[in-house]
Amino acid sequence: MSYDLPAASWFSITPTESAPHGLTTYGSGYDTTLVLAEPGPDGLSVLACSDDAGGPTSAIVWPLEAGREYLVMVGACCDQPGGSLVLQAVRDPEVGSPAFAVPPDLSGFLEQRPRGAAGALWEDVTGETIGASGGWTNKVEVADIDGDGLLDILHANGGDYDQPGSPELPRAWLNGGPGEPFVDASADIFGETGQLLRVIKARDVTGDGIVDLVLGGGHQTQTRLLRGTGDGAFEDLTELLLPPGPLSVGDLEVGDVDGDGDTDIVLADWGPGSPFESAGAPESSSTCRRMKLVARASRWRWARRTGRRSQRNCSCTVTA
């Protein structure tokens, strides 16, 4: 069968006899890839895949069972746009022939499966779940922030990449359950003030069993801590719990860094200026990229560690 197809297309095949079958793209007008998969209650199970089986041809030989549906994905290698596809499915192929092109030909059992139909690996449900969002999102966090057992979505929004840009409101969508849209709780959680966030981590950092949010901002802004109070509500305890000071946080992580049994926060701070200036400014080492450890000194307060752990150069050289 010959098709003029985009870079990735799905087909289904249901053989009438149990036997080894060959799938080949011999004769196609572009460099193809092949994936053979089997649908099941938990999604697709990949059985075999092929890229180059003699030039740009892809070929798979696999024992297929009669009456069972199998899915075939034909893709384009190496960022090609797709093109003219020749796809053959052959029972008992002659292994070693260029195209497995021996009778009986089962191509009549091939049925093109439109992209996005049942059996596809992914289906875009943005419109039905969160809708149009917009904004400059630097990182996405997925976590259950309201304790209902469903995963919610957080967007760390704001600014441009190498310049501060315009502050934007971070976004939080609460999962409404299967078949239901997500609820936009952005203003309730983050307030109405735009920010320059680079990262949000949802972790229980206060040790009370409720998820908290650590917000890391870029371009010399204050790292923030929102303590979870239950049912998706949060209170801003930044001034009470975190050390003050502007940072340019590219990323952060939460864990027990010093082995004392409580939770610490490690921040990757690129310093003043652009993150592209990885060698720092020649007149000062203050812009040299560094890691900061914010360690919990008591149950309810963090302090910036002094000495080697509070500010350490990370393979950074300052040159004039």
Salt bridges, closest charged atoms under 4 A:
GLU17 OE2 - ARG91 NH1 2.68
GLU38 OE2 - ARG68 NH2 2.32
GLU65 OE1 - ARG68 NH1 3.30
GLU69 OE2 - ARG113 NH2 2.35
ASP92 OD2 - ARG91 NE 3.71
GLU141 OE2 - ARG203 NH1 2.84
ASP184 OD2 - ARG171 NH2 2.73
ASP208 OD2 - ARG227 NH1 3.35
GLU235 OE2 - ARG227 NH2 2.36
ASP236 OD2 - ARG224 NH2 2.85
GLU253 OE1 - LYS201 NZ 3.45
GLU253 OE2 - ARG203 NH2 3.35
ASP258 OD2 - ARG305 NH2 2.47
ASP262 OD2 - ARG296 NE 3.98
ASP269 OD2 - ARG290 NH2 3.45
ASP269 OD2 - LYS292 NZ 3.97
